[in-house]
Amino acid sequence: MGSKMVSNKEISQRLRAKTEGMALSYLVCDTCGGYYELQPGESPESFDLECECGGQLLQSTSDSLISYNDEFKDYSSEIFLGYALIIFGGIFAFACGIYLTTRDDERANFHGKVIMAICLAPIIAVLAFLIFYKAFFH
């Protein structure tokens, strides 16, 4: 996805449409990130909302792709970091899991819960062992 040059005429059309309450919006694929800019008079209902890659086309709630990308961030690097931190430091991984579960993203929430469960499992196992050991061997 590269930048595209916009003519002065197109800029003035967009500004006029925005001031008249007809701001353009985008249909953005939730899988590949491809997008289509809706033209004046077009609505998402007039399109098949399935992308060529098989993903769903979602209407951006803003009139800019930059804010759309922030709005639907996929949190891939944070998810990877959470799993990597399990190996190097459980408490940091747990904190990353909490961070992911507080995001407004279903995938991030799921992985955040998995990361927290993986972090808590050894602690619960050690506590269970200590209780068992104390109950039967002291």
KOLTI-659390 format. One record per residue: x, y, z of N, C-alpha, C in turn. Coordinates in steps of 0.1 Angstrom, whole numbers, plus 5000, padded with zeros to 4 digits. Example, Ala and Ser with C-alpha at 12.3 -4.5 7.8 and 13.67 -1.06 7.14 Angstrom:
// residues 2
513249435078512349555078513249675078 512849785071513749895071512950005079 
END
This chain:
// residues 138
500849885000500050005000500950125000 500950194989501750314989500850434989 501550554989500850674988500450704974 499350774972498950804959498850954958 499351014947499251164945497751194943 497351304949496051354948496051494942 495251514931495151644925494551744933 494751874930494151984937492651974935 492151934924490751924921490151814931 490851704932490351604941490351644955 491351724959491451774973490251864976 489951954966488852044968487451974968 487351864960486151784961485951714974 487051664980486951594993486651695004 487251815003486951915013485451965012 485051975000483652014998482651905003 483051785000482151675005482151665020 483351685026483451685041482651785047 482651915042481952025048480452005046 480051925035478651905033478151775040 479051715048478651595055478651475047 479351475036479451355027480951305026 481551305038483051265038483151125032 484251105025484550975019485050875030 484750755028485250655038485850535030 486350445037487150335031486550195035 486550105026486349965030487749895031 488049845043489349795045489249645049 490149565043490149415045490749395059 490149315067490649285081491749175080 492049115069493049015068494349075061 494149125049495349165041495649315042 494649395047494849535049494549615036 494149545025493849615013492649705015 492449805007491349905009490849954996 489549994997488950064986488350194991 488550304984488050424988486650444982 485650454991484250474986484150614979 483550614968483350734960482050804965 481850934962480650994965479450924959 478450894968477250824963477350674965 478550614968478650474970478450444985 477950324988477850285002478350145003 478650095015479149965016478149855012 476849895013475749795010475849754995 476449844987476449814972477649724968 478349674978479549584975479349454982 480049354976480249224982481349244992 481049225005481949265016482949155019 483349075009484348975010485549015001 486749025007487849054999488348944990 489148974980489748864972490548764979 491148804991491948714999491048625008 489748655009488848575017488548655030 489148765033488848845045487648925043 487148985054486049065054486349215052 485649285044485749425042484949495052 485649575060484949655071485049805067 483949875070483950015068484750085079 485650175075486450245084485550345091 485650365104484850465111485350605110 486550625103487150755102487350775087 487750895083487950925069489350925066 490150855073491550835070492050695073 492950645064493450515066494450505078 495150615080496050615091495350585105 494250655107493550635120492850495119 492450445107491950315107492950205111 494150225107495150125110495450125125 495350245132495450245146494250185153 493050205147491850155152491750005152 492249945142492249795141493649735141 494449775150495849725151495749575154 496649495149496549355151497349305163 498149385169498849345181499849225179 500249195167501149085165502449085173 503049205173504349215180504149195195 503049255200502849235214502549095218 501749025210501448885212502748805212 503648825202504948755201505748785214 505748915218506548945229506048875242 504748865243504148795255504648655256 504548585245505048445245506548435247 507248525241508748515243509148545258 508348635264508648675278508348555288 507548465284507248345292508548275295 509348265285510648195286511648275295 511648405293512648485300512248545313 510948565315510548625327509048625328 508548535336507148515338506348635342 506848715351506048835356505848935345 506848955336506749045325505748985315 505748855313504848795303503348815309 503248795322501948815328501448955326 502349055328501949195325501549215311 502249155302501949165288500549105285 500248985292498948925290497849015295 498049085306497049175311496849295301 497949345295497849445285497049405274 497249275269496549225257495049205260 494749165272493349135275492549265276 493249385278492549505280492349575266 492949515255492749575242491449545236 490949635227489649615221489849535208 490349415209490649325198490549185203 489649105196489348965200490548885200 491448895190492648805189493548845200 493748975203494649015214494148965227 492848975229492248925242492448775244 492248695233492448555234493948525238 494848575231496248545234496648595247 496148715252496448765265496048665276 494848605274494348505284495248385284 495648335272496448215271497848245278 498448365275499648395281499548405296 498548465301498348465316498148325322 497448235315497248105320498548025320 499348045310500647975309501548025321 501448155324502248205335501748165348 500448145350499948105363500047955365 500147875355500147725356501247675365 502547725363503647675372503447715386 502947835389502747885402501647805409 500547775403499547685408500047545411 500847495402501447365404502347355416 503247455418504147465429503347475442 502347555442501547575454500747435458 500247375448499647245450500547145455 501847135450502847045455503147075469 503347205473503647235487502547205496 501347225492500147185501500147035502 500346955492500346815492501446765501 502646815499503846775506503646805521 503146915525502846955539501846865545 500746825537499646745543500046605545 500946545537501246405538502646375543 503546465544504846435548505346515560 504446585567504846655580503846625590 
END
